Amino acid sequence: MIALRGISRTFGRGDERTEALRTVDLDVSEGEFLTVMGPSGCGKSTLLSVVGMLDGAWSGEYHFLDQAVHKLKLKRRIDLNRKYMGFVFQQYHLIDSVTVYENLEIPLSYRKIPPRERARMVGEILERFDIGDKRQLYPSSLSGGVQQLVGVARAVVAQPRVILADEPTGNLHSQQAREIMELFQELNRGGTTIMQVTHSEENAKYGSRTVEMLDGGTLNILATP
């Protein structure tokens, strides 16, 4: 489903250049639950942004569903992202100017789902995450934990084929974290491909394969349960 070959990403200019990714090769099969672990600053989040087509300033080859992403124009990459991917951001990235309900509805509007169907899908996800009483609130009025729940709900509401999760339980208490990971596992068993970045060995246990990332380019297989 996902094939990366020689992916490199550099930040800065001149003597201040930093190699965040260096000739990374990685394959992710459809239906896999992949965990990427490694120390802070090794390039894990950058890798996730490249896979999610949120970062276009990289070099190398990237194939997604047999399409050569490295040859596509920006608009086509955005279309693929919106059609197939759900993203859980470490820093939430909710839209502060709209309500929780509207934050969840926006990914559905990108897919041109009719309003009545959008209302049904948002209602179901609000109930599933037990945040129905927050539907008309704005993100700034929510705790960090609730914002994280909304962020996860937004990632899964459109039933994407791929979920990319950057420290998805970092701001949740242990019970909430366990419920989110069990939800990911349930979705994965239903066919959703998941790629998560985490420091949590507990979260890694939910996946089907774990790789370690070091120095922006070295990927070592740690475990394949």
C-alpha positions as CSV (number, residue, x, y, z in Angstrom):
1,M,0.0,0.0,0.0
2,I,2.8,2.4,1.0
3,A,6.3,2.1,-0.4
4,L,9.0,4.7,0.4
5,R,12.4,4.6,-1.3
6,G,15.3,6.9,-0.5
7,I,13.1,9.5,1.2
8,S,15.1,12.4,2.5
9,R,14.0,15.6,4.2
10,T,16.3,18.5,5.1
11,F,15.4,21.6,7.1
12,G,17.2,24.9,7.1
13,R,19.7,26.5,4.8
14,G,23.5,26.6,4.4
15,D,25.4,25.6,7.5
16,E,22.2,25.4,9.5
17,R,20.8,22.5,7.5
18,T,19.5,19.5,9.5
19,E,18.7,16.1,7.9
20,A,15.5,15.0,9.5
21,L,15.2,12.0,7.2
22,R,18.0,10.4,5.3
23,T,17.3,7.9,2.5
24,V,14.5,6.1,4.4
25,D,13.1,2.9,2.8
26,L,9.9,1.6,4.2
27,D,7.0,-0.6,3.1
28,V,3.6,-0.7,4.8
29,S,1.1,-3.4,3.7
30,E,-2.6,-2.8,3.5
31,G,-4.2,-3.9,6.7
32,E,-1.0,-3.6,8.7
33,F,-0.7,-1.9,12.1
34,L,2.8,-0.5,12.1
35,T,4.5,1.3,15.1
36,V,7.5,3.5,14.7
37,M,9.5,4.1,17.8
38,G,12.7,6.0,18.5
39,P,14.1,8.9,20.5
40,S,12.8,12.5,20.3
41,G,14.2,14.3,17.3
42,C,15.0,11.3,15.2
43,G,12.5,12.2,12.5
44,K,9.4,10.1,13.4
45,S,6.9,12.9,13.1
46,T,8.5,14.1,9.9
47,L,8.2,10.6,8.4
48,L,4.5,10.5,9.3
49,S,4.0,13.9,7.7
50,V,5.6,12.7,4.5
51,V,3.5,9.6,4.4
52,G,0.4,11.7,5.1
53,M,1.3,14.1,2.3
54,L,1.3,17.0,4.7
55,D,4.9,17.7,3.8
56,G,5.9,18.0,0.2
57,A,9.5,19.3,0.5
58,W,11.2,15.8,0.4
59,S,13.2,13.9,-2.2
60,G,13.0,10.2,-3.1
61,E,10.2,8.0,-4.3
62,Y,6.8,7.4,-2.7
63,H,4.2,5.1,-4.0
64,F,0.7,5.0,-2.4
65,L,-1.9,2.6,-3.8
66,D,0.2,2.1,-6.9
67,Q,0.3,5.9,-7.5
68,A,3.7,7.6,-7.8
69,V,3.2,10.4,-5.2
70,H,6.6,11.9,-6.0
71,K,5.3,12.7,-9.5
72,L,1.9,14.1,-8.5
73,K,1.0,17.8,-8.3
74,L,0.1,19.3,-4.9
75,K,-3.7,19.3,-5.6
76,R,-3.7,15.5,-6.4
77,R,-1.7,14.8,-3.2
78,I,-4.3,16.8,-1.2
79,D,-7.1,14.8,-2.9
80,L,-5.4,11.5,-1.9
81,N,-5.0,12.7,1.7
82,R,-8.6,13.7,2.1
83,K,-10.0,10.6,0.4
84,Y,-8.0,7.9,2.1
85,M,-6.3,9.2,5.3
86,G,-7.2,10.2,8.8
87,F,-4.5,12.0,10.9
88,V,-4.2,12.2,14.7
89,F,-1.9,15.1,15.5
90,Q,0.2,15.3,18.7
91,Q,-0.8,18.9,19.1
92,Y,-4.5,18.4,18.2
93,H,-4.6,20.9,15.3
94,L,-8.3,21.5,15.9
95,I,-9.9,24.6,14.3
96,D,-10.4,27.0,17.2
97,S,-13.0,29.1,15.4
98,V,-15.5,26.3,14.9
99,T,-17.3,24.0,17.4
100,V,-16.5,20.3,18.1
101,Y,-19.3,19.2,15.9
102,E,-18.0,21.3,13.0
103,N,-14.5,20.1,13.5
104,L,-15.8,16.5,13.0
105,E,-18.0,17.5,10.1
106,I,-15.3,19.1,8.0
107,P,-13.5,15.9,6.9
108,L,-16.8,14.6,5.7
109,S,-17.6,17.7,3.7
110,Y,-14.2,17.2,1.9
111,R,-15.6,13.9,0.7
112,K,-18.8,15.5,-0.5
113,I,-21.0,13.4,1.8
114,P,-24.6,14.7,1.9
115,P,-25.5,16.9,5.0
116,R,-28.0,14.4,6.4
117,E,-25.4,11.5,6.2
118,R,-22.8,13.8,7.7
119,A,-25.1,14.6,10.7
120,R,-25.6,10.8,11.2
121,M,-21.9,10.0,11.1
122,V,-20.9,12.9,13.4
123,G,-23.7,11.9,15.9
124,E,-22.5,8.4,16.0
125,I,-18.8,9.3,16.6
126,L,-19.8,11.8,19.3
127,E,-21.7,9.1,21.1
128,R,-18.9,6.5,20.6
129,F,-16.4,8.8,22.2
130,D,-18.8,10.0,24.9
131,I,-18.3,13.7,24.0
132,G,-21.9,14.5,22.8
133,D,-22.2,17.1,25.5
134,K,-19.2,18.9,24.0
135,R,-20.7,19.2,20.5
136,Q,-21.4,23.0,20.6
137,L,-18.2,23.9,22.5
138,Y,-15.1,25.4,21.0
139,P,-11.7,23.7,21.4
140,S,-10.2,26.4,23.5
141,S,-12.8,25.7,26.3
142,L,-11.8,22.0,26.4
143,S,-9.1,20.2,28.4
144,G,-6.1,18.8,26.7
145,G,-7.5,15.3,27.1
146,V,-10.8,16.1,25.6
147,Q,-9.1,17.9,22.7
148,Q,-7.1,14.7,22.1
149,L,-10.3,12.7,22.0
150,V,-11.9,15.1,19.5
151,G,-8.7,14.8,17.4
152,V,-8.9,11.0,17.3
153,A,-12.7,11.2,16.6
154,R,-12.0,13.5,13.7
155,A,-9.4,11.1,12.3
156,V,-11.8,8.1,12.3
157,V,-15.2,9.8,11.5
158,A,-14.8,9.4,7.7
159,Q,-13.8,5.8,8.0
160,P,-10.4,6.3,6.2
161,R,-8.4,3.4,4.8
162,V,-5.3,4.7,6.5
163,I,-4.9,6.2,10.0
164,L,-1.7,8.1,10.8
165,A,-1.3,8.7,14.5
166,D,1.4,10.9,16.2
167,E,1.5,10.0,19.9
168,P,-2.3,9.5,19.8
169,T,-2.7,8.9,23.6
170,G,-0.1,11.4,24.9
171,N,-2.6,13.6,26.7
172,L,-5.1,10.9,27.9
173,H,-5.3,9.2,31.2
174,S,-4.6,5.4,31.2
175,Q,-8.2,4.3,30.8
176,Q,-8.9,6.6,27.9
177,A,-5.6,5.6,26.3
178,R,-6.5,2.0,26.5
179,E,-9.9,2.6,24.9
180,I,-8.3,4.5,22.0
181,M,-5.8,1.8,21.4
182,E,-8.5,-0.9,21.5
183,L,-10.5,1.2,19.0
184,F,-7.5,1.3,16.7
185,Q,-7.1,-2.4,17.1
186,E,-10.7,-3.0,16.3
187,L,-10.5,-0.7,13.2
188,N,-7.3,-2.5,12.1
189,R,-9.1,-5.9,12.4
190,G,-11.7,-4.5,10.1
191,G,-9.1,-3.7,7.4
192,T,-7.9,-0.1,8.3
193,T,-4.2,0.3,7.9
194,I,-2.6,2.1,10.9
195,M,0.8,3.7,11.3
196,Q,1.5,5.2,14.7
197,V,4.5,7.1,16.1
198,T,4.9,6.6,19.8
199,H,7.3,6.4,22.8
200,S,4.9,4.0,24.5
201,E,5.8,0.4,24.6
202,E,2.3,-0.4,25.8
203,N,0.8,1.2,22.7
204,A,3.3,-0.7,20.5
205,K,1.9,-4.0,21.8
206,Y,-1.4,-3.3,19.9
207,G,0.3,-3.3,16.5
208,S,1.4,-6.1,14.2
209,R,5.0,-4.8,13.6
210,T,7.3,-2.4,15.3
211,V,10.3,-0.6,13.8
212,E,12.9,1.6,15.5
213,M,14.0,4.9,13.9
214,L,17.5,6.3,14.7
215,D,19.3,9.3,13.3
216,G,16.6,10.2,10.7
217,G,17.2,7.2,8.5
218,T,17.9,3.9,10.2
219,L,14.9,1.6,10.5
220,N,15.3,-1.6,12.5
221,I,12.7,-4.2,13.0
222,L,12.1,-4.5,16.8
223,A,9.2,-7.0,17.0
224,T,6.7,-8.8,14.9
225,P,4.1,-10.3,17.2
